[in-house]
Amino acid sequence: MNLTTAELGKEYIIRAIETGDEDLEAFLFSLGCYTGEPITVVARRWGTCTVSIKDGRYSIDKQLAKAIHI
């Protein structure tokens, strides 16, 4: 299961991140988005997902949302 199918407002644990791009994975890690970390999908609009990770909210595109497995 990935973030595109996640229920809004429900907290999930990140199981894997499969982007195929080391720089992108390093960037996500700097945001606190890594395996074992809780994540919540707050909203979906116009092909993006707004997610809550730690104390921040971030908007990610649909392709990246598909790469984050929960």
N, C-alpha and C positions, 0 to 999 in steps of 0.2 A: 504494500500500500504506500502511496506517496501523498504529498500535500495537496494535490489537485482533488483528491477524493476524501480528504479529512473533513470531519464535522466541525462546523464553526463553533468557536468557544471552548472546544474540548482540548485538554492538554495531552500531548503525545510525547513519547521519547524517540529521539532520532536514532534509528537503527543503522543507517548507512547513508553516505553521500557519494554519489557516482556521477561526477561531472565530466571526467576525462581531461580536466584542465587543472594542473597543480596550482597555478596562480589563483584561479577562482576558488579552489578549495582552501587555500591559505587565507584568502580574503574572508570567506565564510567563517573560518576558524577565528579570525580576529574579531568577528562580530559575536562570537560565542556559539556559533552554529557548528556543532560537531557531535559525533557519536556519543550517545548516553545523555545528552542534554535535553531538557524539556523544551517543547515548542508548541505554540498555539496559533491556529489560523484565526485571525480576528475578522477578516473580510475578504471577499473576492469581488473584483470589479474590473471591467475592461481588459480582461486577460491577465490580470495581475492578482497576486495574493498578498495581503498584509499579514505579517506574522509577528508574534511577540516572542522574543528570545531574551532571557534574563530581564533587564530593565529597559530594553529598547523595543521599538516597533520598526519594522522594515518592510518595504514593498519589493517583492520579487516577481519576475516574469514567470509565465507558465512553464517554460522550458526548465528553468531552475527549480521550480516547485516539483516538477516530475523527477528531478534528480535527487531530491531529499526523501529518503524512505523512512517511514515511521512504523 
